[in-house]
């Protein structure tokens, strides 16, 4: 509870509000929330677990917002949700025994490539395109792999999901972002359960930040629906490049 002094609590609440708004549009909210938790003095494992707690509320709020706007029906996403959950649990288990050095080198390079795809591809728009694979192969491949990546490492998860929905299922950016939030919520919950079972989170602090995350994500999901690709495309490019810089330069 020493982390909940009034000034630190207010700062973390403001950060979580901004993180929720950014995350619901383009992902990458953890770029704000996790460093803020570390700055506040939390040990790395407690910071990671607490971040998953507050982040789960943000992705939940965004998912509800997109569902209310008619862009996503979680009942039709059963295979993708199940594969993402299994992948995230597996990834969270693996991270305890394997090094992340390779991912820290590879992921920023992938994200730079994805940023160029978001910027230049004619498939990135407000109209759906032809799907290249079916929903079940998508669930098995993308749900399992990206869910596992989120449990194991995490940065850029939202960008990976959006890219997969656009490039493989032909979704427009609004639909891709909406479905991404449901799968991101799934992977967050799976990872959160693992952290909670190990006692690696601070519930009062995480719940305080969850209020900010939920509010920011609710606002962001409505902005994404209203402005579509005009807002989401540049946000995805910016977030992908920022995550890449953070991982490459270590700031």
C-alpha positions as CSV (number, residue, x, y, z in Angstrom):
1,X,0.0,0.0,0.0
2,X,3.0,2.3,0.2
3,X,2.6,2.7,-3.6
4,X,-0.8,4.4,-3.1
5,X,0.3,7.8,-1.8
6,X,-2.1,10.5,-3.1
7,X,0.3,12.0,-5.7
8,X,1.4,8.6,-7.1
9,X,-2.2,7.3,-7.2
10,X,-3.3,10.4,-9.1
11,X,-0.4,10.1,-11.6
12,X,-1.1,6.4,-12.2
13,X,-4.8,7.0,-12.6
14,X,-4.1,9.7,-15.3
15,X,-1.6,7.4,-17.0
16,X,-4.1,4.5,-17.1
17,X,-6.8,6.8,-18.6
18,X,-4.4,7.8,-21.4
19,X,-3.2,4.2,-21.9
20,X,-6.8,2.9,-22.1
21,X,-7.7,5.5,-24.8
22,X,-4.6,4.7,-26.9
23,X,-4.8,1.0,-26.4
24,X,-8.4,0.8,-27.6
25,X,-7.6,2.5,-30.9
26,X,-4.2,1.1,-31.8
27,X,-2.8,-0.9,-28.9
28,X,0.4,0.0,-27.1
29,X,-1.1,1.3,-23.9
30,X,1.4,-0.7,-22.0
31,X,4.1,1.6,-23.3
32,X,2.6,4.2,-20.8
33,X,1.3,2.0,-18.0
34,X,4.1,-0.4,-17.4
35,X,6.9,2.2,-17.2
36,X,4.8,4.3,-14.9
37,X,4.4,1.3,-12.5
38,X,8.1,0.7,-12.6
39,X,8.8,4.4,-12.0
40,X,6.4,4.3,-9.0
41,X,8.7,1.7,-7.4
42,X,7.1,-1.7,-8.1
43,X,9.4,-4.7,-8.6
44,X,9.2,-6.0,-12.2
45,X,7.0,-9.0,-11.5
46,X,4.5,-7.0,-9.5
47,X,4.5,-4.3,-12.2
48,X,3.8,-6.9,-14.9
49,X,1.0,-8.5,-12.9
50,X,-0.6,-5.2,-11.9
51,X,-0.4,-4.0,-15.5
52,X,-2.2,-7.1,-16.7
53,X,-5.0,-6.4,-14.1
54,X,-5.6,-2.8,-15.2
55,X,-5.1,-3.7,-18.8
56,X,-7.8,-6.4,-18.7
57,X,-10.4,-3.8,-17.8
58,X,-9.3,-1.6,-20.7
59,X,-9.6,-4.3,-23.2
60,X,-13.0,-5.3,-21.7
61,X,-14.3,-1.8,-22.0
62,X,-13.2,-1.5,-25.6
63,X,-14.7,-4.9,-26.4
64,X,-18.0,-3.9,-24.9
65,X,-17.9,-0.6,-26.8
66,X,-17.3,-2.2,-30.1
67,X,-19.9,-4.9,-29.4
68,X,-22.5,-2.2,-28.6
69,X,-21.7,-0.5,-31.9
70,X,-22.4,-3.8,-33.7
71,X,-18.8,-4.4,-34.9
72,X,-18.1,-7.6,-33.1
73,X,-20.0,-10.7,-31.8
74,X,-17.9,-12.6,-29.3
75,X,-20.3,-15.6,-29.6
76,X,-19.0,-16.2,-33.2
77,X,-15.3,-16.0,-32.0
78,X,-15.3,-19.1,-29.9
79,X,-12.4,-21.0,-31.6
80,X,-10.3,-17.8,-31.8
81,X,-11.0,-17.0,-28.1
82,X,-10.2,-20.6,-27.0
83,X,-6.9,-20.7,-29.0
84,X,-5.9,-17.3,-27.7
85,X,-6.5,-18.3,-24.1
86,X,-4.5,-21.5,-24.5
87,X,-1.7,-19.8,-26.2
88,X,-1.5,-17.0,-23.6
89,X,-1.4,-19.5,-20.7
90,X,1.3,-21.4,-22.5
91,X,3.3,-18.3,-23.2
92,X,3.1,-17.1,-19.6
93,X,4.3,-20.5,-18.4
94,X,7.2,-20.5,-21.0
95,X,8.4,-17.0,-20.1
96,X,9.4,-18.3,-16.6
97,X,12.0,-20.6,-18.1
98,X,13.1,-19.1,-21.4
99,X,15.1,-16.0,-22.4
100,X,13.3,-13.1,-24.2
101,X,16.6,-11.9,-25.8
102,X,15.7,-13.2,-29.2
103,X,12.2,-11.6,-29.1
104,X,13.7,-8.3,-28.0
105,X,15.8,-8.2,-31.2
106,X,13.2,-9.7,-33.6
107,X,10.0,-8.0,-32.6
108,X,11.0,-4.4,-33.3
109,X,12.1,-5.4,-36.8
110,X,8.7,-7.1,-37.4
111,X,6.8,-4.0,-36.1
112,X,8.7,-1.7,-38.4
113,X,7.7,-3.9,-41.3
114,X,4.1,-3.9,-40.0
115,X,4.1,-0.1,-39.8
116,X,5.1,0.1,-43.4
117,X,2.3,-2.3,-44.3
118,X,-0.3,-0.2,-42.3
119,X,1.0,2.9,-44.1
120,X,1.2,1.6,-47.7
121,X,-1.1,-1.3,-48.2
122,X,-4.4,-0.7,-50.2
123,X,-6.1,-3.4,-48.0
124,X,-5.9,-1.0,-45.0
125,X,-9.2,0.8,-45.4
126,X,-12.8,1.1,-44.2
127,X,-14.0,-1.6,-46.6
128,X,-13.7,-5.3,-46.2
129,X,-11.6,-7.3,-48.7
130,X,-11.5,-11.0,-49.7
131,X,-10.4,-13.4,-47.0
132,X,-7.3,-15.5,-47.6
133,X,-8.0,-18.2,-45.0
134,X,-11.0,-19.5,-43.1
135,X,-12.0,-18.6,-39.5
136,X,-10.8,-22.0,-38.0
137,X,-7.3,-21.9,-39.5
138,X,-7.1,-18.3,-38.4
139,X,-8.0,-19.3,-34.9
140,X,-5.5,-22.1,-34.7
141,X,-2.7,-20.1,-36.3
142,X,-3.1,-16.5,-35.1
143,X,-5.0,-17.1,-31.9
144,X,-2.5,-19.6,-30.6
145,X,0.7,-17.9,-31.8
146,X,-0.2,-14.3,-31.0
147,X,-1.9,-15.3,-27.7
148,X,1.2,-17.2,-26.8
149,X,3.4,-14.2,-27.7
150,X,1.3,-11.9,-25.5
151,X,1.7,-14.3,-22.6
152,X,5.4,-14.7,-23.2
153,X,6.5,-11.1,-24.1
154,X,3.6,-8.8,-25.2
155,X,4.7,-5.5,-26.9
156,X,2.8,-5.0,-30.2
157,X,0.2,-7.7,-29.6
158,X,-2.6,-5.5,-30.7
159,X,-0.7,-4.6,-33.9
160,X,-0.1,-8.3,-34.7
161,X,-3.8,-9.1,-34.3
162,X,-5.0,-6.2,-36.4
163,X,-2.5,-7.0,-39.2
164,X,-3.7,-10.7,-39.2
165,X,-7.4,-9.7,-39.3
166,X,-6.7,-7.3,-42.2
167,X,-4.2,-9.4,-44.2
168,X,-5.7,-12.9,-43.7
169,X,-9.5,-12.4,-43.1
170,X,-9.8,-9.2,-45.1
171,X,-11.5,-7.2,-42.3
172,X,-11.6,-3.4,-42.6
173,X,-9.8,-1.5,-39.9
174,X,-12.9,-0.9,-37.7
175,X,-13.8,-4.6,-37.6
176,X,-10.2,-5.7,-37.2
177,X,-9.7,-3.4,-34.2
178,X,-12.9,-4.5,-32.6
179,X,-12.1,-8.2,-32.9
180,X,-8.5,-7.5,-31.8
181,X,-9.8,-6.1,-28.5
182,X,-11.8,-9.3,-27.7
183,X,-8.7,-11.5,-28.3
184,X,-6.5,-9.0,-26.4
185,X,-8.9,-9.2,-23.5
186,X,-8.7,-13.0,-23.7
187,X,-4.9,-13.1,-23.6
188,X,-4.8,-10.5,-20.8
189,X,-7.2,-12.5,-18.6
190,X,-5.2,-15.7,-19.2
191,X,-2.0,-14.0,-18.2
192,X,-3.6,-12.2,-15.3
193,X,-4.8,-15.6,-13.9
194,X,-1.2,-16.9,-14.0
195,X,0.1,-13.8,-12.2
196,X,-2.7,-13.8,-9.6
197,X,-2.1,-17.5,-8.8
198,X,1.6,-16.6,-8.2
199,X,0.6,-13.6,-6.1
200,X,2.4,-11.2,-8.4
201,X,0.1,-8.2,-8.5
202,X,-1.2,-5.5,-6.2
203,X,-5.0,-5.5,-6.2
204,X,-5.8,-2.1,-4.8
205,X,-3.4,-0.3,-7.2
206,X,-4.5,-2.4,-10.2
207,X,-8.2,-1.8,-9.5
208,X,-7.6,2.0,-9.2
209,X,-5.9,2.1,-12.5
210,X,-8.6,-0.2,-14.0
211,X,-11.1,2.6,-13.5
212,X,-8.9,4.9,-15.6
213,X,-8.3,2.2,-18.2
214,X,-12.0,1.3,-18.5
215,X,-12.9,5.0,-19.0
216,X,-10.2,5.7,-21.5
217,X,-10.9,2.6,-23.5
218,X,-14.6,3.3,-23.6
219,X,-13.9,6.8,-25.1
220,X,-11.3,5.4,-27.5
221,X,-13.6,2.6,-28.9
222,X,-16.2,5.2,-29.8
223,X,-13.6,7.4,-31.4
224,X,-12.4,4.5,-33.5
225,X,-15.9,3.6,-34.7
226,X,-16.6,7.3,-35.6
227,X,-13.4,8.0,-37.5
228,X,-12.4,4.6,-38.8
229,X,-9.2,4.3,-40.9
230,X,-8.5,8.0,-40.8
231,X,-7.8,7.7,-37.1
232,X,-6.7,4.0,-36.8
233,X,-4.2,3.9,-39.6
234,X,-1.9,6.7,-38.4
235,X,-2.3,5.5,-34.8
236,X,-1.2,2.0,-35.7
237,X,1.8,3.3,-37.6
238,X,2.8,5.6,-34.7
239,X,2.4,2.9,-32.0
240,X,4.2,0.3,-34.0
241,X,7.2,2.6,-34.5
242,X,7.2,3.7,-30.9
243,X,7.2,0.2,-29.6
244,X,10.0,-0.6,-32.0
245,X,12.1,2.3,-30.8
246,X,11.5,1.4,-27.1
247,X,12.6,-2.2,-27.7
248,X,15.6,-1.3,-29.8
249,X,16.9,1.6,-27.7
250,X,15.7,0.4,-24.3
251,X,14.2,3.7,-23.1
